[in-house]
Amino acid sequence: MKHLRSLTAMALGAALLGSTAPLSLAATPDNMLVIANRIDDMKTFDPAESFEFAGADVSRNVYEKLVNFDPMDLEAGYQPQVAESWELSEDGKTITFTIADGHVFSTGNPVTAEDVAFSLQRAVKLNKTPSFILTQFGFTPENVEEMVKVTGENTVEVTLDKPYALSFVLNCLTATIGGIVDKTAAMENEVDGDMGSEWLRTNTAGSGPYKVASYKPNESVMLDLNPNYHGETPAMERVVVQHIQESATQRLMLERGDIDVARNLSPEDVAGLDGVEGVKVVDELRGRLMYFSANQKVEMLADPKVLEALKYAVDYQGMADSFLTGQYTVHQAFLPKTFLGALEDQPYSYDMDKAKAALAESGFPDCGPIKISVRDAQDRMDIGQSLQNTWGQLGCDVELIVGTGAQTLDRYRAREHDVYLGAWGPDYPDPNTNAATFAENPDNSDEAGNTGYLTWRNAWDIPEMSQKTQAAVVENDTEKRAEMYREIQAEHQQTGPFGVMFQQIEQNAMDESVENFVAGGATTAVSYWVITK
């Protein structure tokens, strides 16, 4: 049972932000949410650049979008937010958005049509990692001001390069890159033509329910209420997310009442909470996939038979039944369960005889050295060590290259890895969100720098599969479109340098008083503004 204490919310916030060590507190204030989470992958708050899990959590609560998801009804799909309505032209290429009144940035400036157009134009011009979500509609830094423009006092016109399903376009706008930024604040902090990008790395200028009050990389981030938020005032006036790497430490802090939510508990620590008074665990199927990928610039890893051998030499079920139990289910296709066209076939199981036979048929029958780039997080390390063990049985000399989330991502995006072990989550609830990243590569040259495409990161040149993926995104017949994605995934499983292994079941442990903690399902990120205690 928790005990009451007299520390104020401000004092607790200061204490949390000043240290990453476990704290000896008794309970958190009723109007404050304290979370333990791994946030070492957080690189920026700028919605034009943010493309990591921890950053998406912040963006979801700071920046509003033209359309967004209601956390209490995720299955309803996108809903109006900054846009109160929209109309599609007869040719299916132009969408006119009418901007709602009453939305105000944390700076005090009203949200206008000019801010909306600026935010989308800016994201394309900056051309950061997630820009492909918008540039797939034909936007370029050179044409975007003509393609996205203000056409009235409260209207913005978006013209696409060709007709797409309206639902696909609107789903894309729910991605983090769709966040609407205060143009005035961004441009007041512009340096060398960056449109405020450097400033927005550590500051926020959104109209969502919260704003970033303090940020210490690899330590903590604190969100306070946006005093100008147009909606109902959230019950949690302050949200503190503290970077706690170890599962055991998160569990201890939760049991002591130092935090309200622990987001990275191992299955063992989740099991250890069974019967603990005042604590509950909430399970939620997420869209996040755990996979490994092989850089096709490495000659050995470009051999199809070597890839086949590695896929058969993965102990999928053994991992799911042991150190991943309850938190991951075996899944071997790039579309998560619940998505249109999701493929549930599992062509690979742990079979060392098949693995050795495939390797013997390859050009590298003795295998060779493989370096696995892996984030220093417990589940990733456990998976990496399992691969090191089973691939080692093939004769491969496997070394784990361990780093922070940011370090491993930087190496991956620079094509400097052998094998990358990582996670991927959908950016919007349409199958193209993963198909475009796992099965399309418009330009495989080093100069292209298409880091948003996992195919490019792994130097996988696939013009034919890219064409199939592009054809699926414009197909209006829903069932036909679903079948197209199933066919692409089946081919991808057999020929791709990707080994999709698991889909996440997120287990968030929390104080029993916490209600409405919605991690985001398979489609979005966490929503702090609906949480109560």
N, C-alpha and C positions, 0 to 999 in steps of 0.2 A: 504494500500500500504506500502511495506517495505521501510525503509530508509537506505541509505548507511552508513557504519561506517568505522573507520580506524583501529580497532583492528586487529592484525595479527592472522593467524591460530594458531600459537604457544601460543599466549597469551590466546586465547579462549580455547584451549585445556587445558591449565593449570587451567583456571578458572573453567571449567567444572569438571575437575578431583578433584578439591579441595573442592567441595561442592555439596550437593544433593538438595539444596534449589533452587527454581525458580530464574532465572537470569534476570537481566534487560539489555538485549542486544537488538540490532536492527536488525541484519541480520547475517547470517553465510557466511563465505568466499565461493567463487565459487568452490574451489577445496577441500572443506571439507564437510562431511556429519555428521550432528548431529541428533541423534535419542533418543527419550524418550521411554523406554521399561522397563518392569519388568524383572530384571535379578537376582532376589534373589534365583533362583533355580540353579544358576551356581556353580558347585562344582570343576571342573577341566577342563583344556584345553587338557589334554592327550587323544588322540583319542582312546586309548585302554580302557579308563574308562569313558569318557564323554558320558552321556546318558540322558541329559536334554535339553529342548528346547533352552534356551539361549546359552548353550554351543555348541549346534549344529550349531547355527548361526556363532559363531566364527570359529569353525572347518571348515565349508564349505568354508570360505574365506582364511584360513591359510594353510590347508593341501590338497594336491592333492591326487588322488587315481588312481588305475590301470585304472578304467573306471569311468566316471562321467556324469552328466547331463549338457547340454547346457541350461542356464537359459532363453535364447531367443527362445528355442524350446523344452520345457519339454516333449511334447508329442512324440518326436522322440526317447525317451528312452535313455539308456546308450550309451555313445560315448567314443572312445579312449581318454585317458589322459596320464598318465605316461606310460601305455602300448600302443604301436603303433599298435600292432596286437596280435592275439592269435590263437592257433590251438588246436583242441580237438582230443584226441586219438581215435582209432577205437573202443575201449571198452567203451568209454564215461566216463572214470574215471580220465583221466589226461589232464590238460590244460597247455599248454606251452605259457607263455607270453613273448613277445619280448619288451624290455624296450626302450623307445624313447630316443634319444640324446637331449641335450640342456636344460633339466630341472635342476634347481639349487636351493638348499635350501637357506633360508635367511641367513644362516651361511656362505655362499660362497662355500660350498661343493657341488659337482655334485650329482644328484640322480642316483644311481647305482642299479643293480640287487641285490646286497648285502643289500642295504637299504630296498628294497621291501620285500625280504625274511625275514629280521630281523623284520620288522614292523608287518608282519602277525604272525610270530613265537612269538614275544613279546606279542602280544595281547592275544594269547592263553595261554602262560605261566603265565601271570599276573592274568588271570582268574577273571577279574573284571566283573561288571554287564552285559555289552553288549557282553561278550565273547561267549555266546550261538549262536550268529549269525555265528560264524566261527566253533565252536565245533560241530554244527549240521552236519557237513560234516565228522565227525569222527576224527577230530584233538584233540589231548590231549597234555598236557605239556610234556609227555614222548615221543610221536611219531612225534610231529609237525616238528622237524628239518629234519626228513626223508620224511615227507609228503609235506613240502614246502621247496624247496631248489634251490640254484643257479646251473644251468647246463651249463652255458656258460658265456662269457664275458658280454652279455646283455640279458640273458634269465633266467626265473624263472619257475620252474615246480611245479604245484600244483596237488597233487594226492588226489582224494576223496575216501571215503570208499565204495561208490557205484555210479552207473551212476545217474546223475540228469539232468534235463533239463538245457542246458547251460545258457539259459536266467535267470533261477532262481539263479544260482551261481553268474553270473555277476551282477545281481540286488543286491545281498547281499553285493558285494564288493563296491557298491556305498554308503553303510552305513557309518556313522561316524567312526566306528572301522576300516574301510578300509584305513584310512589316512596313508600316507607314511611319516615316521619320519626319520630324520637324525640320523643314527646309531652312528656316531662319537660323535655328540653333546650329545645324550642320555647317552652313556656309559661314557663320560667324567664327567657326573654329576650323575653317579650311586652311590647310598648309600645303603649299606647292601643288595646288590643283587637285587635292585628294578628296574634295567634297566632304570634309570632316571625318574621313575614315579613321585616321589615327586617334582623334579625340573620341570617336564612338567605339573604339576598342575597349575603353574603360569607363565610359560615361554613356548614359542613355537619354534619348529624347523621344519618347513614345507617348501614346495616349491610353495605354492599358492601365489596369488597376494598380500597378506598382511601378516604382523607379528604382534603379540601383543606387543605394546610399553609400556603399563601401565595397571595395573589392581588393583582396590580396591574393595574387596568383598562387595556386597550389595550397591555399590556406582556407579562404572563406569568401563568401559573397553575402551581402546583406541587402534585402529589398525593403523599402518603406512604401507606404501608400502614396499614390499619385493624388495629391490634394484636389486636383481638378478632374478626376475621373467622373465620367458622366453617369456611370451605373451605380448600383447599390454598393454602399461602402462595405468592403470585405471585413469579416470578423477578425481575420489575422492582420493586425496593423503593421506587423513586422515579420519578415521571414528571414531566418539565418540558415544558410547552408554551409556547413563546416566540412572541409576535406578531411575525412578519416579513412585511411587506406585499409586498415585491418578489420576484418569481420568481427573478430573477438572483441575488439575495442568498441565497435559500434554496439554490439550486443550488451556489453557491460554498461555503456553510457545509457542505453535505453532502460535497462533494468534498474539503474540508479535514479532515473528520472531526469538525467541531464539533457536528454533530447526527447523529442516527440516521435520522430520517425527515423528508422534505420533502413537504408535502401540497398545495402550491399552485403547482406548476411549470407554466409555459406549455408548449404543444406544442414550441416551439423549444428550451426548456431540457431537456425530456424527450429530444428527439432529440439534444441536445448531450451527453447522458450515455452515448450508445451507444458501447460500447467502453471506458468508464472502468472501470478495475480496482476491484473491491470494492464496486460499486454495482449494484443491480437495481431494476427498475420493476415494480410489481404492478398490473394492471388489474382493476377491479371495477365491474360494472354496478350503479349506484345507482338509487334511486327518485326522486332529485332532478330536478325539471323546471325549465327556464329559460323564463320567460314574460314578456310585458308585459300590462298591464291598464290600461284607460281609465276614469277617474272619470266616472260617469254624471251627476254634478252639473254637469259642463262641457257646455254645450249642444251644441257642435260634436261632441264625442266621444260624445254620446248618439245621434247620427244613424247608423242602421244602415249606410248607404252609405259614410259616412266610415270606419267600422270595417272594412268590407269592403275599402275602398281600402288602408287601412293594412296589413291582413293580406296582400294581394297585393304590397305594396311592401316585403316583407322578403326579403332574400337568404339564405334558409335554407341551401341547399346550399353556396352560396359561403362562408358563415361556417364551416360544418361541415368544408369541405375546405381551409380556410386556417388562420386563427388558433385555431380550435377543434378541429383535426384530432386524432383519437385520444381526445378528452376529452368530446365530445358527439356524439350521433347525432340526426338530425332526427326529431322526434316532435311530433305536433300534437293530442293528446288529453290530458285531465286525469288519466287513469289510466296509470301507468307500465307499460311492458312487464314481464311476469311476473305482474301482478296479474289476478285474476279479472275478466273483462269488459274487459280492455284493448283499445282500438280502435287499430289501426295505420294506418287510412286517413289520407292526407295530402291534403286538398282544396285546399291553397294551395301555390303555388310562386311564385317571383319572376317576376312578369309585370306590367311597368309599363303596358302597354296596358290590361289589365283594371283595374289600379289607377286609372288616369286616367279610364277610362270610369265606374267606380263613383263616383269623386269628382264627376264632372260631373253625375251623377244625384242627388247629395246636395243638401242645402240650403246647402252651403259649398263651391261649386266652386273657389274660390280657396284653399281650405284656410285656414290661419291659424296663429297661434302655438301651439306645443306645448312644454311643459316636461316633460322626462323625468327623473324622480327616479332616480338611479343610485348604487349603492354604489361607493366608491373601491377597486375591486378590478380587476385587470387584465382578466379575462375579461368582467366586466360593462361596463367602460369600452369595450372593443373592440366589444362588441355594441351598446352605446349609440351609439358613433360610426358604426357601420354603419347603424343606424336613422336617425341624424341625416342621413347622406348620402342614403339611398334615399328617405326621406320628404321630404327637401328637394327631390328631383326632382319631387315632386308639387306643389311650391309651398308646403309647410309651413315655417314659420319655427321650427326645432327648436333648443331650448336644453337642454343637459344640466345638471341641478342635482345636483352631486356632494356626497356626504357620507359619513360613516362608516356602518357597518351599522346602528348604533343610531339615528343621526340619520334615515336614510332610512326605517327601520321606524316611527319615531315619527310622521313626516309621513304615511306610508301609513295607519297605524292611526287617524290623526286626520282622514282623508279630505281632506287638504290638497294632494294631488298632482293633476297632469293625467294623466300616464302614469307608471306605476311599472314599472321593470324589475327583476325579482327572481327568486328561486329558491324552490321549495316542495318539501319532502320529506314523505313519509308519516309519520304518527305511530304507525301500527300497520298490520299487513299484511292489511287488509280494504279492499275497494273503497270503502266508505263514508268512509274516512279522507280521501280526496280529493273524493269526490262531495259530502260534506257541506260542504266548504269552497268548492268551485268552483261548485256547482249547487244550493245551498240557502241561503235567507235568510229566517229565520222572522220577522224584524221589521226593516224597513229604516229605521226612524226614527232620527234622530240620537241621541235619548235612549237607544236600545237599547244602544249601545256594544258591538255584537257583533263585536269585533275579530278573533275567531278565524275568522270567516267572510270569505273573500276577496270574496264577493259583497257583503257589507255594506261592506267597506272601499271598494268601488268603487260603492256606492249603486245596485246592480242589483236592482231589485224584481221577483222572479220567483215569484209564488205557485203557478203551475201546475207549473213545473219543480221547485219545492220539494216539492210533493205527490208527484211522480214519484220523486224521490230518497228521500223518506220511505217510499214503498211498496216500493222495492227493498231497503231495509235489513231488512225483516221477511219477505221472501220466502225460504222454506226450500228450494225447488227450485233447486239450484245452477245448472243450465243456463239456466233461466228468468230467474234473477237476473242472470246474466252478460249475457243478451240485453237486459234492462232497462237495464243500465249502458251497453251499446253504443249503444242508442237515445238515451239522455240525452246521451252524448258527441257523437253526430252532430248533435243539435239545438244543443248548446252550441257546437260549432265554427262553426255558421252564424249564430247569433244573439248569442252572448256577447261581452262587452267584453274578452275574454281572447284573447291570441294566444300559445298554447303553441307553443314553437319547438323545444326540445331536451330530451333525456334524458341525464343525465350518465353518463359512463364515467370513474370516478375513477382517476387514475394517481398512485399514491403511490411516490415514489422513496425508496430506503432503502439502508442499509449491508447488504451481502450476509449479514451475521451475523444480521440480524433475521428471526425466524421467527414465523409465526402472526399476522401483522398483518392483522386482519380489520376492514375499515372499516365493515361492517354490512350489506352488500348493499343490497337495496331496502327493507329492513324496519326497521333499527335503526341504532345508532351504533357507534363504535369500542369494542373490548374490550381494555383494556390488560393485564388479569390473565392472559391466556393467552400473552402474548408472551414469547419467550426470545431471547437473543443468544448 
